[in-house]
Amino acid sequence: MKSFKPSLAQAIALHILIVLLFSFSFLTETDDAQMSPPADIIEATVLDGAEIDAEAERLKQNETNKQQAEKQHQEQLENARKAEEQLLQQAKKQRVLEEQKIQEAAEKRKQEALEEKKMQEQLAAKRKEEEKKLEEAKERQALEQKKAKEAAEKQKQAELDKQKEVAEKQKQAELEKQKELAEKQREVEKQKLLEKQKQQEMEREAKLKEQKLAEAAREKQQQEAEIKKLEQEKKLQEQKALEQQKKLQEQKSEEAKRQEQAKQAEAKAKAEKERQLADEKAKAEKEKQAALNAEKAKQAAEAEARAKAEKDKQLAAEKAEKERQAKIAAEKAEKERMAAEAEAKAKAEKERQAKLAAEKAEKAEKERLAAEAAAKAKAEQERQAAIAATEKAEKERQAAEAAAAAAAKAASDKQAVDSAKQMIARKVEGAWTRPINATQGLRCTIQVKLLASGDVMDAVVIGSSGDPIFDRSAENAVRKASPLPVPQDRNLFNQEFRVFTFVFKPE
């Protein structure tokens, strides 16, 4: 429209000139008409055909010039109208192209959002798989520890059953009860952990759903940065998993050492038992020897009695011999008594040693259980710390994503607002008709009220240019340009374009 402004001004000026010429010719004809009676009087006496022909030719020429000027004016107006229609068509095409570009950009952002969502789902699935593997490793470790513990308990139980069957049965029942309670506790903790992980997964899914629209405007560079960040988090998680695996290996090594110590203690107890069996066997051998000696003494007494009956003459000698044998028997009985006392002392010492060994084994078992409980508590604490660190990293990542999405949304909205205002200004200028006496450099501020479709409800000049005609032409241009190009985003339209002002300053 700007390129046709000088032609339009020339057309208006020419039109004014034609009007003046027409007025002048009208005045001339009127004068001729007023002077015609004297001419008739003169013609009654003098007739000049050449002047009459010249005057008729002049009038005919004037009429021809007038028709040509009018025709030229109509042609210029028609050309101006066609040029304006062409500009309107171009503006419509430009608007369609811009709308297509906006739609293509929206489609592209939608596709990028879908790809981002797919990537997030893949990463979430991968994290879930890694957590599942870690949980399976923990369960395997717990099962191995349980098996090792059961094997140690079984071996210890078999040894203690040989020494104290009744007491060991009671103790075994107590241990089984404790094991059941511990197993139930582990099941409860495992169930709580699964429920907590399920809740966290649901919360993550809800947060991901809430962030769908915000993530649509993310730039490719931010996506690459996020991928790098996720890779770093994955490396950290893998490193933590390796460290935890290393700790598990160390715990297995400690458990193997404890089992080796238990085997050594068992071997020592077995050697002690074999020694006790050897002592008992020696004691039985001594008792057997004492019985044989008693039998020999009895046979000797019988022989002595027979000898006494047969040999009364040798009574004194036999008596002396009997006294000697009695003395020997007394000495032997004393020796046997002393041996019995020594054996009782050895037995009491053996029982005391066995009691001390049992107390020591029980103390060692308590220490082992306490160490296992401490190791388990430490592992649980480390696991909780790892979960807390993972949750913290996840929250920080989500906060960074939300901030980036908000910044991208703000930038996108600003770009859309600026683009829409530029398009509105171009369309209003295209619809504006410059007043005849308007000077260059005029500007005014207009407040516009729009419908959601872009149709103009009202346009009022709130900052005058000082030229009322220019102000009215600006208001008319806004109304003529309706509907105005506005963003498709309803919230953005309500915030920025429901009622807005802009400076109209045609170049």
C-alpha positions as CSV (number, residue, x, y, z in Angstrom):
1,M,0.0,0.0,0.0
2,K,2.9,2.3,0.7
3,S,4.2,2.2,-2.9
4,F,0.8,3.5,-4.2
5,K,0.5,6.6,-1.9
6,P,2.2,9.1,-4.3
7,S,-0.1,7.8,-7.2
8,L,-3.2,8.2,-5.1
9,A,-2.2,11.7,-4.1
10,Q,-1.6,12.6,-7.7
11,A,-5.0,11.1,-8.7
12,I,-6.7,13.2,-6.0
13,A,-4.8,16.4,-7.1
14,L,-5.8,15.7,-10.7
15,H,-9.3,15.1,-9.7
16,I,-9.4,18.5,-7.9
17,L,-7.9,20.1,-11.0
18,I,-10.6,18.5,-13.1
19,V,-13.2,19.8,-10.8
20,L,-11.8,23.3,-11.0
21,L,-11.6,23.1,-14.8
22,F,-15.2,21.9,-14.9
23,S,-16.2,24.8,-12.6
24,F,-14.3,27.2,-14.8
25,S,-16.0,25.8,-17.9
26,F,-19.4,26.1,-16.2
27,L,-18.7,29.7,-15.3
28,T,-17.6,30.3,-18.9
29,E,-20.8,28.7,-20.2
30,T,-22.8,30.7,-17.8
31,D,-21.2,33.9,-18.9
32,D,-21.8,32.9,-22.5
33,A,-25.4,32.1,-21.6
34,Q,-25.8,35.5,-19.9
35,M,-24.2,37.3,-22.9
36,S,-26.3,35.4,-25.4
37,P,-29.1,37.9,-25.8
38,P,-26.8,40.6,-26.9
39,A,-25.2,38.1,-29.2
40,D,-28.5,37.3,-30.7
41,I,-29.1,40.9,-31.2
42,I,-25.7,41.2,-32.8
43,E,-26.3,38.1,-34.9
44,A,-29.4,39.7,-36.2
45,T,-27.2,42.1,-38.0
46,V,-23.7,40.4,-38.1
47,L,-23.0,36.6,-38.3
48,D,-19.5,35.3,-38.0
49,G,-19.6,31.6,-38.7
50,A,-15.9,31.1,-38.1
51,E,-16.2,32.3,-34.5
52,I,-19.2,30.2,-33.9
53,D,-17.4,27.1,-35.2
54,A,-14.4,27.9,-33.1
55,E,-16.5,28.4,-30.0
56,A,-18.4,25.1,-30.7
57,E,-15.1,23.4,-31.3
58,R,-13.7,24.8,-28.1
59,L,-16.7,23.6,-26.1
60,K,-16.5,20.2,-27.7
61,Q,-12.8,20.1,-26.9
62,N,-13.5,21.0,-23.3
63,E,-16.2,18.4,-23.1
64,T,-13.8,15.8,-24.6
65,N,-11.0,16.8,-22.2
66,K,-13.4,16.6,-19.3
67,Q,-14.5,13.1,-20.3
68,Q,-10.9,12.0,-20.8
69,A,-10.0,13.4,-17.4
70,E,-12.9,11.7,-15.8
71,K,-12.1,8.5,-17.5
72,Q,-8.5,8.8,-16.5
73,H,-9.6,9.5,-12.9
74,Q,-11.8,6.5,-13.0
75,E,-9.0,4.3,-14.3
76,Q,-6.7,5.6,-11.6
77,L,-9.2,4.9,-8.9
78,E,-9.8,1.4,-10.4
79,N,-6.0,0.8,-10.5
80,A,-5.7,2.0,-6.9
81,R,-8.6,-0.4,-5.9
82,K,-7.0,-3.3,-7.8
83,A,-3.6,-2.5,-6.1
84,E,-5.3,-2.4,-2.7
85,E,-7.1,-5.7,-3.4
86,Q,-3.7,-7.2,-4.5
87,L,-2.1,-6.0,-1.3
88,L,-4.9,-7.5,0.7
89,Q,-4.5,-10.8,-1.2
90,Q,-0.8,-10.7,-0.5
91,A,-1.5,-10.0,3.2
92,K,-3.9,-12.9,3.3
93,K,-1.3,-15.2,1.7
94,Q,1.3,-13.9,4.1
95,R,-1.0,-14.6,7.0
96,V,-1.8,-18.1,5.7
97,L,2.0,-18.8,5.3
98,E,2.6,-17.5,8.8
99,E,-0.2,-19.6,10.2
100,Q,1.2,-22.7,8.3
101,K,4.7,-21.9,9.8
102,I,3.2,-21.6,13.3
103,Q,1.3,-24.9,12.8
104,E,4.5,-26.6,11.5
105,A,6.4,-25.2,14.5
106,A,3.7,-26.5,16.8
107,E,3.8,-29.9,15.1
108,K,7.5,-30.0,15.4
109,R,7.4,-29.1,19.1
110,K,4.7,-31.8,19.6
111,Q,7.0,-34.3,17.8
112,E,10.0,-33.3,19.9
113,A,7.8,-33.6,23.0
114,L,6.8,-37.1,22.0
115,E,10.4,-38.0,21.4
116,E,11.3,-36.5,24.8
117,K,8.5,-38.4,26.5
118,K,9.7,-41.7,24.8
119,M,13.2,-41.0,25.9
120,Q,12.1,-40.3,29.5
121,E,10.0,-43.5,29.5
122,Q,13.0,-45.5,28.3
123,L,15.2,-44.0,30.9
124,A,12.6,-44.6,33.6
125,A,12.3,-48.2,32.4
126,K,16.1,-48.6,32.5
127,R,16.3,-47.1,36.0
128,K,13.5,-49.5,37.1
129,E,15.3,-52.5,35.6
130,E,18.6,-51.5,37.4
131,E,16.7,-51.0,40.7
132,K,15.1,-54.5,40.2
133,K,18.5,-56.0,39.5
134,L,19.9,-54.4,42.6
135,E,17.0,-55.6,44.7
136,E,17.5,-59.2,43.3
137,A,21.2,-59.0,44.2
138,K,20.3,-57.9,47.7
139,E,17.8,-60.8,48.0
140,R,20.4,-63.2,46.7
141,Q,22.9,-61.9,49.3
142,A,20.2,-62.2,52.1
143,L,19.5,-65.7,50.9
144,E,23.1,-66.7,50.9
145,Q,23.6,-65.2,54.4
146,K,20.5,-67.0,55.5
147,K,21.8,-70.3,54.1
148,A,25.2,-69.8,55.6
149,K,23.6,-68.9,58.9
150,E,21.3,-72.0,58.8
151,A,24.3,-74.2,57.9
152,A,26.3,-72.9,60.8
153,E,23.3,-73.2,63.1
154,K,22.7,-76.7,61.9
155,Q,26.3,-77.8,62.5
156,K,26.4,-76.1,65.9
157,Q,23.1,-77.7,66.8
158,A,24.3,-81.2,65.9
159,E,27.3,-80.7,68.1
160,L,25.3,-79.3,71.0
161,D,22.7,-82.1,70.7
162,K,25.4,-84.6,71.6
163,Q,26.2,-82.7,74.8
164,K,22.9,-81.4,76.0
165,E,19.9,-82.6,74.0
166,V,17.1,-81.3,76.1
167,A,18.6,-77.8,76.7
168,E,19.6,-77.5,73.0
169,K,16.0,-78.4,71.9
170,Q,14.7,-75.5,74.0
171,K,17.4,-73.2,72.6
172,Q,16.8,-74.4,69.1
173,A,13.1,-73.6,69.5
174,E,14.0,-70.1,70.7
175,L,16.3,-69.6,67.8
176,E,13.7,-70.8,65.3
177,K,11.2,-68.4,66.9
178,Q,13.7,-65.5,66.5
179,K,14.4,-66.6,63.0
180,E,10.7,-66.5,62.2
181,L,10.4,-63.1,63.7
182,A,13.5,-61.8,61.8
183,E,12.1,-63.3,58.6
184,K,8.7,-61.7,59.2
185,Q,10.5,-58.4,59.9
186,R,12.5,-58.7,56.7
187,E,9.3,-59.5,54.7
188,V,7.6,-56.4,56.3
189,E,10.6,-54.2,55.4
190,K,10.7,-55.6,51.9
191,Q,6.9,-55.0,51.5
192,K,7.3,-51.4,52.8
193,L,10.2,-50.8,50.4
194,L,8.2,-52.2,47.5
195,E,5.2,-50.0,48.4
196,K,7.5,-47.0,48.8
197,Q,9.1,-47.6,45.4
198,K,5.7,-48.1,43.8
199,Q,4.5,-44.8,45.4
200,Q,7.7,-43.1,44.1
201,E,7.1,-44.5,40.6
202,M,3.5,-43.3,40.7
203,E,4.6,-39.8,41.8
204,R,7.3,-39.7,39.1
205,E,4.7,-40.7,36.5
206,A,2.3,-38.0,37.8
207,K,5.0,-35.4,37.6
208,L,5.9,-36.5,34.1
209,K,2.3,-36.1,33.0
210,E,2.2,-32.7,34.6
211,Q,5.4,-31.7,32.7
212,K,4.2,-32.8,29.3
213,L,3.2,-29.3,28.1
214,A,6.2,-27.6,29.7
215,E,8.6,-30.1,28.1
216,A,7.1,-29.4,24.6
217,A,9.1,-26.1,24.2
218,R,12.5,-27.5,25.2
219,E,15.3,-26.8,22.8
220,K,17.6,-29.4,21.4
221,Q,20.6,-28.1,23.3
222,Q,18.7,-28.5,26.6
223,Q,17.8,-32.1,25.6
224,E,21.5,-32.9,25.0
225,A,22.4,-31.4,28.3
226,E,19.7,-33.4,30.0
227,I,20.9,-36.6,28.3
228,K,24.5,-35.9,29.5
229,K,23.2,-35.3,33.0
230,L,21.3,-38.5,33.0
231,E,24.4,-40.4,31.7
232,Q,26.4,-38.9,34.6
233,E,23.6,-39.9,37.1
234,K,23.7,-43.4,35.5
235,K,27.5,-43.5,36.0
236,L,27.1,-42.4,39.6
237,Q,24.5,-45.1,40.2
238,E,26.6,-47.7,38.5
239,Q,29.6,-46.6,40.7
240,K,27.4,-46.8,43.8
241,A,26.2,-50.2,42.7
242,L,29.9,-51.3,42.2
243,E,30.8,-49.9,45.6
244,Q,27.8,-51.7,47.2
245,Q,28.8,-54.9,45.4
246,K,32.3,-54.5,46.7
247,K,30.9,-54.1,50.2
248,L,28.9,-57.2,49.7
249,Q,32.0,-59.1,48.6
250,E,33.8,-57.8,51.8
251,Q,30.9,-59.0,53.9
252,K,31.0,-62.4,52.2
253,S,34.8,-62.5,52.9
254,E,34.1,-61.7,56.6
255,E,31.4,-64.3,56.7
256,A,33.8,-66.8,55.2
257,K,36.4,-65.9,57.9
258,R,33.8,-66.3,60.6
259,Q,32.8,-69.7,59.2
260,E,36.5,-70.7,59.1
261,Q,36.8,-69.7,62.7
262,A,33.7,-71.7,63.5
263,K,35.2,-74.7,61.7
264,Q,38.4,-74.3,63.7
265,A,36.4,-74.1,67.0
266,E,34.5,-77.1,65.9
267,A,37.7,-79.0,65.1
268,K,39.1,-78.0,68.5
269,A,35.9,-79.1,70.2
270,K,36.1,-82.4,68.3
271,A,39.7,-83.0,69.4
272,E,38.6,-82.2,73.0
273,K,35.8,-84.7,72.7
274,E,38.1,-87.4,71.3
275,R,40.5,-86.7,74.3
276,Q,37.6,-87.1,76.7
277,L,36.6,-90.3,75.0
278,A,40.1,-91.6,75.3
279,D,40.1,-90.7,79.1
280,E,36.8,-92.5,79.5
281,K,38.2,-95.5,77.7
282,A,41.3,-95.5,80.0
283,K,39.0,-95.2,83.0
284,A,37.0,-98.2,81.8
285,E,40.2,-100.1,81.3
286,K,41.2,-99.3,84.9
287,E,37.9,-100.4,86.2
288,K,38.2,-103.7,84.3
289,Q,41.7,-104.2,85.7
290,A,40.4,-103.5,89.2
291,A,37.6,-106.1,88.7
292,L,40.2,-108.6,87.5
293,N,42.3,-107.9,90.6
294,A,39.3,-108.3,92.8
295,E,38.6,-111.7,91.2
296,K,42.1,-112.7,91.7
297,A,41.9,-111.7,95.3
298,K,38.8,-113.7,95.8
299,Q,40.4,-116.8,94.2
300,A,43.4,-116.2,96.4
301,A,41.2,-116.1,99.5
302,E,39.5,-119.3,98.5
303,A,42.9,-121.0,97.8
304,E,44.0,-119.7,101.2
305,A,41.0,-121.1,102.9
306,R,41.6,-124.5,101.3
307,A,45.2,-124.3,102.2
308,K,44.2,-123.4,105.8
309,A,41.9,-126.5,106.0
310,E,44.5,-128.7,104.5
311,K,47.5,-127.3,106.2
312,D,46.7,-126.5,109.8
313,K,50.4,-126.8,110.6
314,Q,51.2,-123.8,108.4
315,L,48.6,-121.5,110.1
316,A,51.1,-119.0,111.4
317,A,52.9,-118.8,108.1
318,E,49.6,-118.5,106.2
319,K,48.4,-115.9,108.7
320,A,51.4,-113.8,108.1
321,E,50.9,-114.2,104.4
322,K,47.3,-113.2,104.8
323,E,48.2,-110.1,106.7
324,R,50.7,-109.3,104.0
325,Q,48.0,-109.8,101.4
326,A,45.6,-107.7,103.4
327,K,48.1,-104.9,103.6
328,I,48.6,-105.1,99.9
329,A,44.9,-105.0,99.4
330,A,44.6,-102.0,101.7
331,E,47.3,-100.2,99.8
332,K,45.6,-101.2,96.5
333,A,42.3,-100.0,97.8
334,E,43.9,-96.7,98.8
335,K,45.4,-96.4,95.4
336,E,42.0,-97.1,93.8
337,R,40.4,-94.5,96.1
338,M,43.0,-91.9,95.1
339,A,42.5,-92.9,91.4
340,A,38.8,-92.5,91.8
341,E,39.2,-89.1,93.4
342,A,41.6,-88.1,90.6
343,E,39.1,-89.3,88.0
344,A,36.3,-87.4,89.7
345,K,38.5,-84.3,89.7
346,A,39.3,-84.9,86.0
347,K,35.6,-85.4,85.2
348,A,34.7,-82.2,87.1
349,E,37.4,-80.3,85.3
350,K,36.2,-81.7,82.0
351,E,32.7,-80.6,82.8
352,R,33.9,-77.2,83.8
353,Q,35.9,-77.0,80.5
354,A,32.9,-78.1,78.5
355,K,30.7,-75.5,80.3
356,L,33.4,-72.8,79.6
357,A,33.5,-73.9,76.0
358,A,29.7,-73.8,75.7
359,E,29.6,-70.3,77.3
360,K,32.4,-69.2,75.0
361,A,30.6,-70.6,72.0
362,E,27.4,-68.9,73.1
363,K,29.2,-65.6,73.6
364,A,30.8,-66.0,70.1
365,E,27.4,-66.7,68.6
366,K,25.9,-63.6,70.3
367,E,28.8,-61.5,69.1
368,R,28.3,-62.9,65.6
369,L,24.6,-62.1,65.7
370,A,25.4,-58.6,67.0
371,A,27.9,-58.1,64.2
372,E,25.4,-59.4,61.6
373,A,22.8,-57.0,63.0
374,A,25.2,-54.1,62.9
375,A,26.3,-54.9,59.4
376,K,22.7,-55.3,58.3
377,A,21.8,-51.9,60.0
378,K,24.8,-50.3,58.3
379,A,23.8,-51.8,54.9
380,E,20.2,-50.6,55.4
381,Q,21.4,-47.1,56.4
382,E,23.6,-47.0,53.3
383,R,20.8,-48.2,51.2
384,Q,18.4,-45.5,52.6
385,A,21.1,-42.9,52.1
386,A,21.5,-44.1,48.4
387,I,17.7,-43.9,48.0
388,A,17.6,-40.4,49.5
389,A,20.5,-39.3,47.3
390,T,18.7,-40.7,44.2
391,E,15.5,-39.0,45.2
392,K,17.3,-35.7,45.8
393,A,19.0,-35.9,42.4
394,E,15.7,-36.7,40.8
395,K,14.0,-33.7,42.5
396,E,16.9,-31.4,41.5
397,R,16.6,-32.7,37.9
398,Q,12.9,-32.1,37.8
399,A,13.3,-28.6,39.3
400,A,15.9,-27.8,36.7
401,E,13.6,-29.2,34.0
402,A,10.7,-27.1,35.3
403,A,12.8,-23.9,35.4
404,A,14.1,-24.6,31.9
405,A,10.6,-25.3,30.6
406,A,9.3,-22.1,32.3
407,A,12.1,-20.0,30.7
408,A,11.5,-21.6,27.3
409,K,7.8,-20.9,27.6
410,A,8.4,-17.3,28.6
411,A,10.8,-16.8,25.6
412,S,8.3,-18.5,23.3
413,D,5.4,-16.4,24.6
414,K,7.5,-13.2,24.2
415,Q,8.4,-14.2,20.6
416,A,4.8,-14.9,19.8
417,V,3.6,-11.6,21.3
418,D,6.3,-9.6,19.4
419,S,5.5,-11.4,16.2
420,A,1.7,-10.9,16.6
421,K,2.2,-7.2,17.3
422,Q,4.4,-6.7,14.3
423,M,1.8,-8.5,12.1
424,I,-1.0,-6.4,13.6
425,A,1.0,-3.2,12.9
426,R,1.6,-4.3,9.3
427,K,-2.0,-5.2,8.7
428,V,-3.3,-1.9,10.2
429,E,-0.8,0.1,8.1
430,G,-1.9,-1.8,5.0
431,A,-5.6,-0.9,5.8
432,W,-4.8,2.8,6.5
433,T,-5.7,5.5,4.0
434,R,-3.5,8.6,4.4
435,P,-5.4,11.8,4.8
436,I,-4.7,14.5,2.2
437,N,-3.2,17.0,4.6
438,A,-1.4,14.5,6.8
439,T,2.2,15.3,7.5
440,Q,5.1,12.9,7.8
441,G,6.2,11.5,11.2
442,L,2.7,11.6,12.9
443,R,2.0,8.9,15.5
444,C,-0.7,8.1,18.0
445,T,-1.4,5.5,20.7
446,I,-4.5,3.3,20.2
447,Q,-6.3,1.1,22.7
448,V,-7.9,-1.9,21.0
449,K,-10.4,-4.5,22.4
450,L,-10.6,-7.8,20.6
451,L,-12.6,-11.0,20.6
452,A,-10.8,-14.4,20.7
453,S,-11.2,-14.6,16.9
454,G,-9.2,-11.4,16.5
455,D,-12.3,-9.3,15.5
456,V,-12.1,-5.7,16.7
457,M,-14.7,-4.7,19.2
458,D,-13.4,-1.2,19.8
459,A,-10.5,1.0,18.9
460,V,-9.9,4.3,20.7
461,V,-7.0,6.8,20.4
462,I,-5.7,7.3,23.9
463,G,-2.5,9.2,22.9
464,S,-3.3,11.8,20.2
465,S,-1.0,12.8,17.5
466,G,-2.3,16.4,17.6
467,D,-4.1,15.9,14.3
468,P,-7.7,14.7,14.8
469,I,-8.1,13.6,11.1
470,F,-5.0,11.5,11.5
471,D,-6.3,10.0,14.7
472,R,-9.7,9.1,13.1
473,S,-8.0,7.6,10.1
474,A,-5.9,5.4,12.5
475,E,-9.0,4.2,14.3
476,N,-10.7,3.5,11.0
477,A,-7.6,1.5,9.8
478,V,-7.8,-0.7,12.9
479,R,-11.4,-1.4,12.4
480,K,-10.9,-2.0,8.7
481,A,-8.0,-4.5,9.4
482,S,-10.3,-6.6,11.5
483,P,-9.9,-9.5,12.2
484,L,-6.3,-8.9,13.5
485,P,-3.8,-11.8,13.6
486,V,-3.5,-12.9,17.3
487,P,-1.9,-16.0,18.9
488,Q,-3.8,-19.3,19.0
489,D,-2.9,-19.7,22.7
490,R,-6.0,-18.7,24.6
491,N,-4.1,-17.8,27.8
492,L,-1.6,-15.7,25.9
493,F,-4.4,-14.0,24.1
494,N,-6.2,-13.2,27.4
495,Q,-3.1,-11.8,28.9
496,E,-1.7,-9.7,26.1
497,F,-4.4,-9.1,23.4
498,R,-7.8,-9.0,25.0
499,V,-7.2,-5.3,25.6
500,F,-3.9,-3.9,24.4
501,T,-2.4,-0.7,23.2
502,F,0.1,0.0,20.4
503,V,1.7,3.0,18.7
504,F,0.5,3.7,15.2
505,K,3.4,5.3,13.3
506,P,3.1,4.8,9.6
507,E,6.3,5.4,7.6
